[in-house]
């Protein structure tokens, strides 16, 4: 086998017993086999942690940890990052899925093109794993300002090469919402553009009771990100917020239309 650089996959876990086995299996079934899956349980109140420990017994590439207190996805991901040993860092939430060639194709694209930071296109599925629409397609290249005005990057498709990007830039700010977007902005602000992979290699699951499904809080989180985290001027924040809102409406119409077809 040709030598493969290790991929460290960071997975925060909280009350995802319904999806966890399928999500982990989508990792274990990858055609690229040099990876470690770092699952960090954020004190789940269901059977998620027990399921994760059982999955660890199936494959020693699965590593399971538990935080001492419920602290949110940012701290769970940061803990996983601190335990990681791979060249590439990838992210997978406990209810999303990967296609089985995701790691193989994405790492090849990054190595062949010397890309520091990439995001694959992805399909949207519902709680039952049914496709809701065609894929959400990444732009070929996104810089800091580009992400602010067209924030399609999704955690399920992200991969970062630590041979190029300093590891400290992946440390997520301690936010309950939008901590992932704040991290991508942190990387982009430091001059590492994100390159889009046109092929859909993942499935992003819309879960009705997820944090992101609460629209009012999500909107407040975006505004907080612009003004308090990124410290952007009011008028520019208002402009990109309008862009964000229009894009969100477009995605909602796009997905609903596909669901009804």
Buried (B, 14 or more C-beta within 10 A) or exposed (E): EEEBBBBBBBBBBBBBBBBBBBBBBBBBEBEBEBBBBBBBBBBBEEBBBEBBBBBBEEEEBBBBBBBEEEBBBBBBBBBBBEEBEBBBBBBBBBBBBBBBBBBBBBBEBBBEEEBBBBBBBBBBBBBEEEEBBBBBBBBEEBEBEBBBBBBBBBBBBBBBBBEEBEEEBBBBBEBEBBBBBBBBBBBBBEEBBBBBBEBBBBBBBBBEEBBBEBEEEBBEBBBBBBBEBBEBEEEBBBBBBEBBEEBBEEBEEBBEEBBEE
